[in-house]
Amino acid sequence: MSHALYSTALLWHVTRGVAKLHGVLAAVGEPLMLMGRRVAEIDYIPEIGRRSILFAGEPLRDMTDAEVRAADALLIELTQ
């Protein structure tokens, strides 16, 4: 999914990703951690309600509310 279509997104796939908050874009090149756990894949695009996550060694699933709050905080941190 292209981050260019949305003003806010956190996208990560195995070794790279992007963080974008209200149009401010930042590349993410180091392992992405969320709530102290390594993320293998995340597609978080609040504008369209997409919120899927895959932690290493687990199946892909919808994010919990706590994970969404953590992703929002991470977006702020990564785009400052």
C-alpha positions in Angstrom: 0.0 0.0 0.0 1.4 3.4 -0.9 2.0 5.9 1.8 1.6 8.7 -0.8 -2.2 8.3 -0.7 -2.6 9.1 3.0 -1.6 11.9 5.4 -0.9 9.5 8.3 0.6 6.0 8.1 3.0 3.6 9.8 4.1 0.9 7.4 6.8 -1.6 8.1 7.7 -4.8 6.1 10.6 -7.0 7.5 13.6 -4.6 7.1 12.2 -1.1 6.1 9.3 1.2 6.3 7.9 4.7 6.6 6.3 6.8 9.3 4.1 9.6 8.1 2.1 11.9 10.4 0.0 14.7 8.9 2.1 14.7 5.8 5.5 14.7 7.6 7.4 11.7 6.2 10.3 9.8 7.8 12.0 6.7 6.6 12.4 3.9 9.1 15.5 1.7 8.6 16.2 0.0 11.9 14.1 -2.8 13.4 10.7 -1.4 14.4 9.7 -2.0 18.0 6.2 -1.5 19.4 5.4 -2.0 23.1 8.8 -3.7 23.6 8.3 -6.3 20.9 9.9 -6.5 17.4 7.5 -5.9 14.6 7.8 -8.0 11.5 5.0 -6.2 9.6 2.6 -3.3 10.3 0.1 -1.6 8.1 -1.4 1.2 10.2 -3.4 3.8 8.2 -6.0 5.4 10.5 -7.7 7.3 7.7 -9.1 4.1 6.2 -9.3 2.0 9.4 -6.4 -0.3 8.4 -4.6 -1.6 11.5 -2.9 -4.9 11.0 0.2 -6.1 12.8 2.5 -9.1 12.7 5.0 -9.6 15.5 7.9 -11.9 14.9 6.8 -15.5 15.3 3.0 -14.7 15.4 0.2 -14.6 12.8 -1.0 -11.4 11.2 -3.9 -9.9 13.1 -5.8 -6.6 13.9 -4.1 -4.3 16.3 -5.4 -3.9 19.8 -6.5 -0.5 21.1 -3.3 -0.4 23.2 -1.2 -1.1 20.1 -2.9 1.7 18.2 -2.1 4.1 21.0 1.5 2.9 21.0 1.6 3.3 17.2 0.3 6.9 17.4 3.0 7.7 20.0 5.6 6.1 17.8 4.5 8.1 14.8 5.0 11.3 16.8 8.4 10.2 17.9 9.6 9.1 14.5 8.4 12.2 12.6 9.8 14.9 14.9 
